[in-house]
């Protein structure tokens, strides 16, 4: 079979079109919010605190009064007590507005320690309301999303917990 210049050009054009369609799908705000949330959870599970910090925006704030530095400190300290952790999200949904996406889903945290699992089930895993993670798009790069807020009205951090 001989490949002609015309055939090569059409094949290259078809390949470029396929790559373009894939990138359009990949860079959709809804898809980026889902991917960033999944990767954020994996970074926490693996205790990769530099990667976790990269996901969190400088203007982060949450319902518990935490800013970026405080939430990083709380995660490091809290997950120190959760050996073999896994974070699972069920039925996530993403609502997209201009340069903003809200990821909503039930978050369940697992641990390889049965005693820790009892506490997780009591305080976190049985919450009746889902968590909301707010992501903002910060630049012209379609992959440049940062976490700027987290909320769940049913999740309360006990007053005796201070890091």
N, C-alpha and C positions, 0 to 999 in steps of 0.2 A: 504494500500500500504506500503510495507516494503522498507526502504532505506538501501541499502547494502553499504559496504565500497567502493566498486568499483563505485557504482552510486554516492556516496557522493564525491569521488575523481574527477570523470568526471564533476560533477556539479560545484565543486570548481574551477577546471581548466577552465571551460567555463566562469565562473564569472570573474576570474582573467584575462582571455583573453579579455573579454568585457571591463573591467576597463582599461586595457593596451591600447586597441584601442581608447577608449575615451580620455585618457591622451595624446596619440600621436596626436589626432585631436586638442585637447585643446591647446597644447603647440607648435603648428606650429607657426613659426614667423609671418606669415600673420595674423593668428587669434589673436595672442598676440598683435600685433600693433593695430588691430581693437578694441579689448577689452580695451586696455590701453587708446586709444583715447576716447572711449565712457565714461569710468570711469573718465578720466581727465575732460571731459566736465561736467559730473554730479557733480564732486567735486567743480568745479567753480560755477555751478548753486546754489549749497547748501552753498556756501561761506565757505567751509571746507578748509581753507588755509593751514592747516598742511598736509592734504591729497594732495592738489595741489602741495605743496613743495616736497612731496615724489615722485611725478611723474617726477619732473624736475631734470636733471643731473647737477652735479657741473660744467661741462664744457659747459653749455648751452650758446648759442649766437644766435642772430637773425639779420635780415637785418636792423633793426632799431638801432643797436648798444647796445642792452640790454644784460646784463648777467643775471645769475640766480636771484640774489638779486633784480635787477632793474625790471625784468619782474614780479616778485612776487609783488613788490611794486605797479607797474602800474596796475596789475590786481585787487588788493585790492581796490585801489583808483577808478579805472574805473568802476568796478562793484558795487561800493557803490551807484552809480547814476543810476543803472539799476534794479529797483525793480521788483520782480517776474520774474527774467530772466529765459529763456530757451535757450539752444544752440542745434541747430539741424544741422545735416550734411546730405547732399544729394549726392547720387552717389559716395560714397567714394571708392577709389581703393588703394591697397597697392602694392608697388614694394619692393621686398625683395632681398637684397644682403647679403653676409656673415656678420653676426652680426650687420646688419643695415637694417632698414625698413623705407620707405617713405610712409606716409599716405597722400593721395591727395584727397581733396573734397571741395565742396562749403559749407561754414559755414554760417548759418543764426542765428542771435541772436534776440530773442523776449523779450519784456518787457510788464509788465502790465500797464505801464504808456504810454499814447498815445504820449505825447511830446517827450519822449525818443525814442519811436518807429520811429518817423519822422527822428530823427538824425541817428538812426541805419540804417534805410532804405537808407538814403542819403549817408552815409559814409562807410557802411560795407555790408549790405545785397544785394546791387545791383552791387557789384564788378564783373567785367567780368571774372576774373581769379580765380581759386581755391586756397585754402591755401595748403601749404605743411608742414607737421609735420614730423621731422626726429627723429626716435627712434633708440637708440643703445642698443644692448644686452651686459650687463656688466659682467656677470659671467657665470658659468656653470649651474646655475639655469634657467630653461626654461622660467620662469616668470619674470626674472630680466631685464626689459626694462626701459630705462629712456629717456625722451624727451630732445634732445640736440639742437634743432633748429626749427624755424618756419619762413616761408617766404610766401610772396604774393606780386609780383611786383606792382600790382595795388593798394595795400593798403598803404596809406601814413598817417603818424601821423603828424598832423599839428604842425608847429614850435611853435605856441603859447601854446601848451599843454605841461606843465611840472609838474611833481609830485614831 
